[in-house]
Structures are given as structure tokens and as C-alpha cells.
Amino acid sequence: MSNKKLLERITINPNICHGKPCLRGLRYPVEFILELLSSGMTIEEILEDYDDLERDDILAALQFATIVHQ
């Protein structure tokens, strides 16, 4: 999936998680996914624990982080 398509998975809605960037309008802030990864969880472990997430959601969170911190 292209970087542009990945970033389309990131949504910002003031009514969801106080307007923090989230994945596909779900209540999973990008920040939360990054915290899971930085704690040592693998993508596969995250997907096992959170059934409604997809691999591309995790990749989108990583892509978003690289753009925000440039």
C-alpha cells in the first residue's frame, strides 16, 4: 500500500479521543499504537490483542509519526 493510502487511515475527529489522530475513526490513537511498539510489542502481537486493527493500521501509525516529526 502506498504511503498516501496508508495516511488515509489516520482520522482526526474532535468527538473521538479528544481530536487526537486515530486509526480509521476507531478509538485507537496513533500515540497508543506507537507506545505499544516502543514497549517491545510486535505488529503480530498487537494484531492478536486488538482484533479490529489491521496490519496497514500499524504501518499507517508509523508513517504518520515519521511525517509529524520531520
PyMOL Python script that loads the backbone (N, CA, C, O; Angstrom):
from pymol import cmd

cmd.read_pdbstr("""\
ATOM      1  N   MET A   1       0.848  -1.174   0.000  1.00  0.00           N
ATOM      2  CA  MET A   1       0.000   0.000   0.000  1.00  0.00           C
ATOM      3  C   MET A   1       0.893   1.237   0.000  1.00  0.00           C
ATOM      4  O   MET A   1       1.908   1.274   0.695  1.00  0.00           O
ATOM      5  N   SER A   2       0.518   2.235  -0.769  1.00  0.00           N
ATOM      6  CA  SER A   2       1.327   3.450  -0.853  1.00  0.00           C
ATOM      7  C   SER A   2       1.233   4.248   0.445  1.00  0.00           C
ATOM      8  O   SER A   2       0.302   4.084   1.233  1.00  0.00           O
ATOM      9  N   ASN A   3       2.228   5.118   0.643  1.00  0.00           N
ATOM     10  CA  ASN A   3       2.236   5.960   1.844  1.00  0.00           C
ATOM     11  C   ASN A   3       0.993   6.836   1.911  1.00  0.00           C
ATOM     12  O   ASN A   3       0.439   7.052   2.989  1.00  0.00           O
ATOM     13  N   LYS A   4       0.556   7.337   0.767  1.00  0.00           N
ATOM     14  CA  LYS A   4      -0.636   8.189   0.743  1.00  0.00           C
ATOM     15  C   LYS A   4      -1.865   7.404   1.188  1.00  0.00           C
ATOM     16  O   LYS A   4      -2.676   7.903   1.969  1.00  0.00           O
ATOM     17  N   LYS A   5      -2.003   6.173   0.691  1.00  0.00           N
ATOM     18  CA  LYS A   5      -3.131   5.324   1.085  1.00  0.00           C
ATOM     19  C   LYS A   5      -3.065   4.985   2.580  1.00  0.00           C
ATOM     20  O   LYS A   5      -4.088   4.959   3.264  1.00  0.00           O
ATOM     21  N   LEU A   6      -1.862   4.728   3.069  1.00  0.00           N
ATOM     22  CA  LEU A   6      -1.714   4.445   4.493  1.00  0.00           C
ATOM     23  C   LEU A   6      -2.189   5.629   5.329  1.00  0.00           C
ATOM     24  O   LEU A   6      -2.898   5.453   6.319  1.00  0.00           O
ATOM     25  N   LEU A   7      -1.798   6.826   4.928  1.00  0.00           N
ATOM     26  CA  LEU A   7      -2.158   8.012   5.704  1.00  0.00           C
ATOM     27  C   LEU A   7      -3.655   8.291   5.684  1.00  0.00           C
ATOM     28  O   LEU A   7      -4.167   8.976   6.569  1.00  0.00           O
ATOM     29  N   GLU A   8      -4.362   7.772   4.691  1.00  0.00           N
ATOM     30  CA  GLU A   8      -5.818   7.934   4.657  1.00  0.00           C
ATOM     31  C   GLU A   8      -6.482   7.179   5.803  1.00  0.00           C
ATOM     32  O   GLU A   8      -7.642   7.438   6.122  1.00  0.00           O
ATOM     33  N   ARG A   9      -5.773   6.266   6.414  1.00  0.00           N
ATOM     34  CA  ARG A   9      -6.292   5.522   7.567  1.00  0.00           C
ATOM     35  C   ARG A   9      -6.273   6.365   8.843  1.00  0.00           C
ATOM     36  O   ARG A   9      -6.931   6.019   9.824  1.00  0.00           O
ATOM     37  N   ILE A  10      -5.537   7.447   8.833  1.00  0.00           N
ATOM     38  CA  ILE A  10      -5.450   8.318  10.004  1.00  0.00           C
ATOM     39  C   ILE A  10      -6.586   9.341   9.929  1.00  0.00           C
ATOM     40  O   ILE A  10      -6.721  10.070   8.946  1.00  0.00           O
ATOM     41  N   THR A  11      -7.387   9.376  10.974  1.00  0.00           N
ATOM     42  CA  THR A  11      -8.510  10.312  11.018  1.00  0.00           C
ATOM     43  C   THR A  11      -8.391  11.201  12.246  1.00  0.00           C
ATOM     44  O   THR A  11      -7.849  10.809  13.279  1.00  0.00           O
ATOM     45  N   ILE A  12      -8.911  12.395  12.100  1.00  0.00           N
ATOM     46  CA  ILE A  12      -8.943  13.335  13.230  1.00  0.00           C
ATOM     47  C   ILE A  12     -10.370  13.844  13.349  1.00  0.00           C
ATOM     48  O   ILE A  12     -10.899  14.494  12.447  1.00  0.00           O
ATOM     49  N   ASN A  13     -10.977  13.531  14.486  1.00  0.00           N
ATOM     50  CA  ASN A  13     -12.357  13.918  14.751  1.00  0.00           C
ATOM     51  C   ASN A  13     -12.415  14.447  16.176  1.00  0.00           C
ATOM     52  O   ASN A  13     -12.057  13.730  17.110  1.00  0.00           O
ATOM     53  N   PRO A  14     -12.860  15.693  16.363  1.00  0.00           N
ATOM     54  CA  PRO A  14     -12.884  16.254  17.717  1.00  0.00           C
ATOM     55  C   PRO A  14     -13.750  15.458  18.693  1.00  0.00           C
ATOM     56  O   PRO A  14     -13.613  15.609  19.907  1.00  0.00           O
ATOM     57  N   ASN A  15     -14.639  14.613  18.170  1.00  0.00           N
ATOM     58  CA  ASN A  15     -15.515  13.819  19.036  1.00  0.00           C
ATOM     59  C   ASN A  15     -14.942  12.442  19.379  1.00  0.00           C
ATOM     60  O   ASN A  15     -15.546  11.690  20.143  1.00  0.00           O
ATOM     61  N   ILE A  16     -13.800  12.120  18.825  1.00  0.00           N
ATOM     62  CA  ILE A  16     -13.172  10.825  19.105  1.00  0.00           C
ATOM     63  C   ILE A  16     -11.785  11.074  19.691  1.00  0.00           C
ATOM     64  O   ILE A  16     -10.932  11.690  19.051  1.00  0.00           O
ATOM     65  N   CYS A  17     -11.572  10.596  20.897  1.00  0.00           N
ATOM     66  CA  CYS A  17     -10.271  10.716  21.600  1.00  0.00           C
ATOM     67  C   CYS A  17      -9.777  12.161  21.638  1.00  0.00           C
ATOM     68  O   CYS A  17      -8.587  12.424  21.464  1.00  0.00           O
ATOM     69  N   HIS A  18     -10.688  13.079  21.863  1.00  0.00           N
ATOM     70  CA  HIS A  18     -10.345  14.497  22.024  1.00  0.00           C
ATOM     71  C   HIS A  18      -9.626  15.084  20.816  1.00  0.00           C
ATOM     72  O   HIS A  18      -8.825  16.009  20.952  1.00  0.00           O
ATOM     73  N   GLY A  19      -9.912  14.550  19.647  1.00  0.00           N
ATOM     74  CA  GLY A  19      -9.320  15.092  18.428  1.00  0.00           C
ATOM     75  C   GLY A  19      -7.918  14.612  18.126  1.00  0.00           C
ATOM     76  O   GLY A  19      -7.268  15.128  17.217  1.00  0.00           O
ATOM     77  N   LYS A  20      -7.440  13.624  18.878  1.00  0.00           N
ATOM     78  CA  LYS A  20      -6.114  13.070  18.576  1.00  0.00           C
ATOM     79  C   LYS A  20      -6.192  12.262  17.292  1.00  0.00           C
ATOM     80  O   LYS A  20      -7.243  11.696  16.990  1.00  0.00           O
ATOM     81  N   PRO A  21      -5.108  12.193  16.529  1.00  0.00           N
ATOM     82  CA  PRO A  21      -5.096  11.353  15.332  1.00  0.00           C
ATOM     83  C   PRO A  21      -5.331   9.893  15.721  1.00  0.00           C
ATOM     84  O   PRO A  21      -4.639   9.351  16.583  1.00  0.00           O
ATOM     85  N   CYS A  22      -6.317   9.263  15.074  1.00  0.00           N
ATOM     86  CA  CYS A  22      -6.698   7.885  15.368  1.00  0.00           C
ATOM     87  C   CYS A  22      -6.684   7.056  14.096  1.00  0.00           C
ATOM     88  O   CYS A  22      -6.542   7.579  12.990  1.00  0.00           O
ATOM     89  N   LEU A  23      -6.835   5.768  14.276  1.00  0.00           N
ATOM     90  CA  LEU A  23      -6.862   4.845  13.155  1.00  0.00           C
ATOM     91  C   LEU A  23      -8.293   4.584  12.710  1.00  0.00           C
ATOM     92  O   LEU A  23      -9.105   4.082  13.487  1.00  0.00           O
ATOM     93  N   ARG A  24      -8.601   4.920  11.472  1.00  0.00           N
ATOM     94  CA  ARG A  24      -9.875   4.647  10.814  1.00  0.00           C
ATOM     95  C   ARG A  24     -11.097   5.041  11.630  1.00  0.00           C
ATOM     96  O   ARG A  24     -12.123   4.365  11.564  1.00  0.00           O
ATOM     97  N   GLY A  25     -11.009   6.102  12.384  1.00  0.00           N
ATOM     98  CA  GLY A  25     -12.154   6.551  13.163  1.00  0.00           C
ATOM     99  C   GLY A  25     -12.426   5.697  14.394  1.00  0.00           C
ATOM    100  O   GLY A  25     -13.398   5.927  15.115  1.00  0.00           O
ATOM    101  N   LEU A  26     -11.579   4.726  14.629  1.00  0.00           N
ATOM    102  CA  LEU A  26     -11.699   3.893  15.825  1.00  0.00           C
ATOM    103  C   LEU A  26     -11.059   4.629  16.998  1.00  0.00           C
ATOM    104  O   LEU A  26     -10.381   5.638  16.805  1.00  0.00           O
ATOM    105  N   ARG A  27     -11.265   4.147  18.160  1.00  0.00           N
ATOM    106  CA  ARG A  27     -10.696   4.794  19.348  1.00  0.00           C
ATOM    107  C   ARG A  27      -9.303   4.260  19.674  1.00  0.00           C
ATOM    108  O   ARG A  27      -9.003   3.895  20.811  1.00  0.00           O
ATOM    109  N   TYR A  28      -8.473   4.227  18.648  1.00  0.00           N
ATOM    110  CA  TYR A  28      -7.070   3.845  18.791  1.00  0.00           C
ATOM    111  C   TYR A  28      -6.211   5.011  18.330  1.00  0.00           C
ATOM    112  O   TYR A  28      -5.931   5.141  17.138  1.00  0.00           O
ATOM    113  N   PRO A  29      -5.790   5.857  19.259  1.00  0.00           N
ATOM    114  CA  PRO A  29      -4.905   6.960  18.856  1.00  0.00           C
ATOM    115  C   PRO A  29      -3.575   6.430  18.320  1.00  0.00           C
ATOM    116  O   PRO A  29      -3.069   5.405  18.777  1.00  0.00           O
ATOM    117  N   VAL A  30      -3.033   7.135  17.360  1.00  0.00           N
ATOM    118  CA  VAL A  30      -1.719   6.798  16.816  1.00  0.00           C
ATOM    119  C   VAL A  30      -0.709   6.691  17.957  1.00  0.00           C
ATOM    120  O   VAL A  30       0.124   5.785  17.976  1.00  0.00           O
ATOM    121  N   GLU A  31      -0.790   7.599  18.881  1.00  0.00           N
ATOM    122  CA  GLU A  31       0.112   7.632  20.035  1.00  0.00           C
ATOM    123  C   GLU A  31       0.087   6.293  20.797  1.00  0.00           C
ATOM    124  O   GLU A  31       1.134   5.812  21.229  1.00  0.00           O
ATOM    125  N   PHE A  32      -1.085   5.702  20.960  1.00  0.00           N
ATOM    126  CA  PHE A  32      -1.228   4.429  21.669  1.00  0.00           C
ATOM    127  C   PHE A  32      -0.503   3.314  20.927  1.00  0.00           C
ATOM    128  O   PHE A  32       0.194   2.506  21.540  1.00  0.00           O
ATOM    129  N   ILE A  33      -0.664   3.271  19.618  1.00  0.00           N
ATOM    130  CA  ILE A  33      -0.011   2.239  18.811  1.00  0.00           C
ATOM    131  C   ILE A  33       1.509   2.388  18.906  1.00  0.00           C
ATOM    132  O   ILE A  33       2.230   1.397  19.033  1.00  0.00           O
ATOM    133  N   LEU A  34       1.983   3.616  18.843  1.00  0.00           N
ATOM    134  CA  LEU A  34       3.427   3.855  18.950  1.00  0.00           C
ATOM    135  C   LEU A  34       3.952   3.444  20.327  1.00  0.00           C
ATOM    136  O   LEU A  34       5.063   2.927  20.438  1.00  0.00           O
ATOM    137  N   GLU A  35       3.166   3.669  21.362  1.00  0.00           N
ATOM    138  CA  GLU A  35       3.566   3.252  22.704  1.00  0.00           C
ATOM    139  C   GLU A  35       3.672   1.725  22.792  1.00  0.00           C
ATOM    140  O   GLU A  35       4.600   1.193  23.402  1.00  0.00           O
ATOM    141  N   LEU A  36       2.714   1.031  22.178  1.00  0.00           N
ATOM    142  CA  LEU A  36       2.777  -0.433  22.184  1.00  0.00           C
ATOM    143  C   LEU A  36       4.044  -0.921  21.485  1.00  0.00           C
ATOM    144  O   LEU A  36       4.742  -1.800  21.990  1.00  0.00           O
ATOM    145  N   LEU A  37       4.332  -0.348  20.329  1.00  0.00           N
ATOM    146  CA  LEU A  37       5.527  -0.736  19.583  1.00  0.00           C
ATOM    147  C   LEU A  37       6.795  -0.415  20.369  1.00  0.00           C
ATOM    148  O   LEU A  37       7.723  -1.222  20.410  1.00  0.00           O
ATOM    149  N   SER A  38       6.837   0.757  20.987  1.00  0.00           N
ATOM    150  CA  SER A  38       8.047   1.145  21.713  1.00  0.00           C
ATOM    151  C   SER A  38       8.230   0.324  22.989  1.00  0.00           C
ATOM    152  O   SER A  38       9.338   0.245  23.522  1.00  0.00           O
ATOM    153  N   SER A  39       7.156  -0.285  23.479  1.00  0.00           N
ATOM    154  CA  SER A  39       7.276  -1.140  24.663  1.00  0.00           C
ATOM    155  C   SER A  39       7.822  -2.522  24.300  1.00  0.00           C
ATOM    156  O   SER A  39       8.121  -3.335  25.174  1.00  0.00           O
ATOM    157  N   GLY A  40       7.945  -2.771  22.989  1.00  0.00           N
ATOM    158  CA  GLY A  40       8.516  -4.037  22.556  1.00  0.00           C
ATOM    159  C   GLY A  40       7.542  -4.990  21.902  1.00  0.00           C
ATOM    160  O   GLY A  40       7.940  -6.063  21.448  1.00  0.00           O
ATOM    161  N   MET A  41       6.260  -4.618  21.844  1.00  0.00           N
ATOM    162  CA  MET A  41       5.292  -5.491  21.181  1.00  0.00           C
ATOM    163  C   MET A  41       5.564  -5.512  19.681  1.00  0.00           C
ATOM    164  O   MET A  41       5.949  -4.501  19.093  1.00  0.00           O
ATOM    165  N   THR A  42       5.364  -6.658  19.083  1.00  0.00           N
ATOM    166  CA  THR A  42       5.496  -6.765  17.634  1.00  0.00           C
ATOM    167  C   THR A  42       4.155  -6.434  16.986  1.00  0.00           C
ATOM    168  O   THR A  42       3.118  -6.396  17.647  1.00  0.00           O
ATOM    169  N   ILE A  43       4.202  -6.198  15.693  1.00  0.00           N
ATOM    170  CA  ILE A  43       2.958  -5.949  14.961  1.00  0.00           C
ATOM    171  C   ILE A  43       2.018  -7.139  15.133  1.00  0.00           C
ATOM    172  O   ILE A  43       0.819  -6.959  15.345  1.00  0.00           O
ATOM    173  N   GLU A  44       2.552  -8.340  15.044  1.00  0.00           N
ATOM    174  CA  GLU A  44       1.732  -9.534  15.169  1.00  0.00           C
ATOM    175  C   GLU A  44       1.069  -9.622  16.552  1.00  0.00           C
ATOM    176  O   GLU A  44      -0.097 -10.005  16.657  1.00  0.00           O
ATOM    177  N   GLU A  45       1.804  -9.271  17.601  1.00  0.00           N
ATOM    178  CA  GLU A  45       1.234  -9.303  18.955  1.00  0.00           C
ATOM    179  C   GLU A  45       0.115  -8.272  19.099  1.00  0.00           C
ATOM    180  O   GLU A  45      -0.912  -8.552  19.716  1.00  0.00           O
ATOM    181  N   ILE A  46       0.310  -7.099  18.538  1.00  0.00           N
ATOM    182  CA  ILE A  46      -0.728  -6.065  18.601  1.00  0.00           C
ATOM    183  C   ILE A  46      -1.982  -6.548  17.879  1.00  0.00           C
ATOM    184  O   ILE A  46      -3.094  -6.398  18.385  1.00  0.00           O
ATOM    185  N   LEU A  47      -1.800  -7.122  16.704  1.00  0.00           N
ATOM    186  CA  LEU A  47      -2.952  -7.607  15.934  1.00  0.00           C
ATOM    187  C   LEU A  47      -3.680  -8.737  16.651  1.00  0.00           C
ATOM    188  O   LEU A  47      -4.900  -8.858  16.538  1.00  0.00           O
ATOM    189  N   GLU A  48      -2.947  -9.560  17.382  1.00  0.00           N
ATOM    190  CA  GLU A  48      -3.584 -10.628  18.158  1.00  0.00           C
ATOM    191  C   GLU A  48      -4.418 -10.051  19.304  1.00  0.00           C
ATOM    192  O   GLU A  48      -5.495 -10.562  19.610  1.00  0.00           O
ATOM    193  N   ASP A  49      -3.918  -8.993  19.932  1.00  0.00           N
ATOM    194  CA  ASP A  49      -4.603  -8.397  21.084  1.00  0.00           C
ATOM    195  C   ASP A  49      -5.765  -7.489  20.695  1.00  0.00           C
ATOM    196  O   ASP A  49      -6.704  -7.326  21.473  1.00  0.00           O
ATOM    197  N   TYR A  50      -5.715  -6.902  19.512  1.00  0.00           N
ATOM    198  CA  TYR A  50      -6.727  -5.938  19.080  1.00  0.00           C
ATOM    199  C   TYR A  50      -7.279  -6.386  17.726  1.00  0.00           C
ATOM    200  O   TYR A  50      -6.759  -6.035  16.667  1.00  0.00           O
ATOM    201  N   ASP A  51      -8.354  -7.177  17.803  1.00  0.00           N
ATOM    202  CA  ASP A  51      -8.912  -7.842  16.623  1.00  0.00           C
ATOM    203  C   ASP A  51      -9.381  -6.897  15.515  1.00  0.00           C
ATOM    204  O   ASP A  51      -9.376  -7.271  14.342  1.00  0.00           O
ATOM    205  N   ASP A  52      -9.782  -5.686  15.873  1.00  0.00           N
ATOM    206  CA  ASP A  52     -10.311  -4.784  14.851  1.00  0.00           C
ATOM    207  C   ASP A  52      -9.227  -3.974  14.146  1.00  0.00           C
ATOM    208  O   ASP A  52      -9.536  -3.172  13.264  1.00  0.00           O
ATOM    209  N   LEU A  53      -7.970  -4.168  14.517  1.00  0.00           N
ATOM    210  CA  LEU A  53      -6.867  -3.500  13.824  1.00  0.00           C
ATOM    211  C   LEU A  53      -6.342  -4.381  12.700  1.00  0.00           C
ATOM    212  O   LEU A  53      -6.433  -5.607  12.750  1.00  0.00           O
ATOM    213  N   GLU A  54      -5.794  -3.727  11.691  1.00  0.00           N
ATOM    214  CA  GLU A  54      -5.187  -4.414  10.559  1.00  0.00           C
ATOM    215  C   GLU A  54      -3.723  -4.009  10.467  1.00  0.00           C
ATOM    216  O   GLU A  54      -3.316  -2.964  10.975  1.00  0.00           O
ATOM    217  N   ARG A  55      -2.948  -4.850   9.816  1.00  0.00           N
ATOM    218  CA  ARG A  55      -1.509  -4.580   9.667  1.00  0.00           C
ATOM    219  C   ARG A  55      -1.266  -3.181   9.084  1.00  0.00           C
ATOM    220  O   ARG A  55      -0.380  -2.463   9.546  1.00  0.00           O
ATOM    221  N   ASP A  56      -2.039  -2.802   8.090  1.00  0.00           N
ATOM    222  CA  ASP A  56      -1.860  -1.483   7.481  1.00  0.00           C
ATOM    223  C   ASP A  56      -2.157  -0.350   8.460  1.00  0.00           C
ATOM    224  O   ASP A  56      -1.639   0.753   8.288  1.00  0.00           O
ATOM    225  N   ASP A  57      -2.977  -0.593   9.480  1.00  0.00           N
ATOM    226  CA  ASP A  57      -3.212   0.426  10.511  1.00  0.00           C
ATOM    227  C   ASP A  57      -1.917   0.717  11.265  1.00  0.00           C
ATOM    228  O   ASP A  57      -1.584   1.873  11.526  1.00  0.00           O
ATOM    229  N   ILE A  58      -1.203  -0.334  11.605  1.00  0.00           N
ATOM    230  CA  ILE A  58       0.059  -0.163  12.336  1.00  0.00           C
ATOM    231  C   ILE A  58       1.074   0.564  11.458  1.00  0.00           C
ATOM    232  O   ILE A  58       1.775   1.467  11.915  1.00  0.00           O
ATOM    233  N   LEU A  59       1.140   0.160  10.206  1.00  0.00           N
ATOM    234  CA  LEU A  59       2.060   0.823   9.268  1.00  0.00           C
ATOM    235  C   LEU A  59       1.675   2.278   9.070  1.00  0.00           C
ATOM    236  O   LEU A  59       2.546   3.136   8.920  1.00  0.00           O
ATOM    237  N   ALA A  60       0.381   2.565   9.067  1.00  0.00           N
ATOM    238  CA  ALA A  60      -0.084   3.949   8.929  1.00  0.00           C
ATOM    239  C   ALA A  60       0.357   4.789  10.129  1.00  0.00           C
ATOM    240  O   ALA A  60       0.765   5.940   9.971  1.00  0.00           O
ATOM    241  N   ALA A  61       0.274   4.211  11.321  1.00  0.00           N
ATOM    242  CA  ALA A  61       0.709   4.930  12.531  1.00  0.00           C
ATOM    243  C   ALA A  61       2.189   5.263  12.449  1.00  0.00           C
ATOM    244  O   ALA A  61       2.602   6.366  12.809  1.00  0.00           O
ATOM    245  N   LEU A  62       2.984   4.321  11.978  1.00  0.00           N
ATOM    246  CA  LEU A  62       4.424   4.560  11.835  1.00  0.00           C
ATOM    247  C   LEU A  62       4.697   5.630  10.772  1.00  0.00           C
ATOM    248  O   LEU A  62       5.537   6.509  10.966  1.00  0.00           O
ATOM    249  N   GLN A  63       3.988   5.544   9.663  1.00  0.00           N
ATOM    250  CA  GLN A  63       4.163   6.532   8.594  1.00  0.00           C
ATOM    251  C   GLN A  63       3.778   7.924   9.088  1.00  0.00           C
ATOM    252  O   GLN A  63       4.482   8.898   8.820  1.00  0.00           O
ATOM    253  N   PHE A  64       2.662   8.017   9.807  1.00  0.00           N
ATOM    254  CA  PHE A  64       2.205   9.294  10.349  1.00  0.00           C
ATOM    255  C   PHE A  64       3.248   9.881  11.290  1.00  0.00           C
ATOM    256  O   PHE A  64       3.509  11.083  11.258  1.00  0.00           O
ATOM    257  N   ALA A  65       3.840   9.043  12.122  1.00  0.00           N
ATOM    258  CA  ALA A  65       4.854   9.506  13.081  1.00  0.00           C
ATOM    259  C   ALA A  65       6.066  10.074  12.351  1.00  0.00           C
ATOM    260  O   ALA A  65       6.639  11.070  12.793  1.00  0.00           O
ATOM    261  N   THR A  66       6.457   9.469  11.261  1.00  0.00           N
ATOM    262  CA  THR A  66       7.633   9.978  10.534  1.00  0.00           C
ATOM    263  C   THR A  66       7.346  11.333   9.897  1.00  0.00           C
ATOM    264  O   THR A  66       8.242  12.171   9.792  1.00  0.00           O
ATOM    265  N   ILE A  67       6.117  11.553   9.475  1.00  0.00           N
ATOM    266  CA  ILE A  67       5.773  12.825   8.852  1.00  0.00           C
ATOM    267  C   ILE A  67       5.649  13.928   9.905  1.00  0.00           C
ATOM    268  O   ILE A  67       6.124  15.045   9.702  1.00  0.00           O
ATOM    269  N   VAL A  68       5.014  13.609  11.020  1.00  0.00           N
ATOM    270  CA  VAL A  68       4.800  14.603  12.072  1.00  0.00           C
ATOM    271  C   VAL A  68       6.111  15.072  12.680  1.00  0.00           C
ATOM    272  O   VAL A  68       6.239  16.236  13.059  1.00  0.00           O
ATOM    273  N   HIS A  69       7.079  14.183  12.775  1.00  0.00           N
ATOM    274  CA  HIS A  69       8.339  14.515  13.438  1.00  0.00           C
ATOM    275  C   HIS A  69       9.459  14.926  12.488  1.00  0.00           C
ATOM    276  O   HIS A  69      10.634  14.867  12.849  1.00  0.00           O
ATOM    277  N   GLN A  70       9.104  15.334  11.297  1.00  0.00           N
ATOM    278  CA  GLN A  70      10.138  15.809  10.363  1.00  0.00           C
ATOM    279  C   GLN A  70      10.466  17.251  10.619  1.00  0.00           C
ATOM    280  O   GLN A  70      11.313  17.822   9.932  1.00  0.00           O
TER     281      GLN A  70
END
""", "prot")
cmd.dss("prot")
cmd.show_as("cartoon", "prot")
cmd.util.cbc("prot")
cmd.orient("prot")
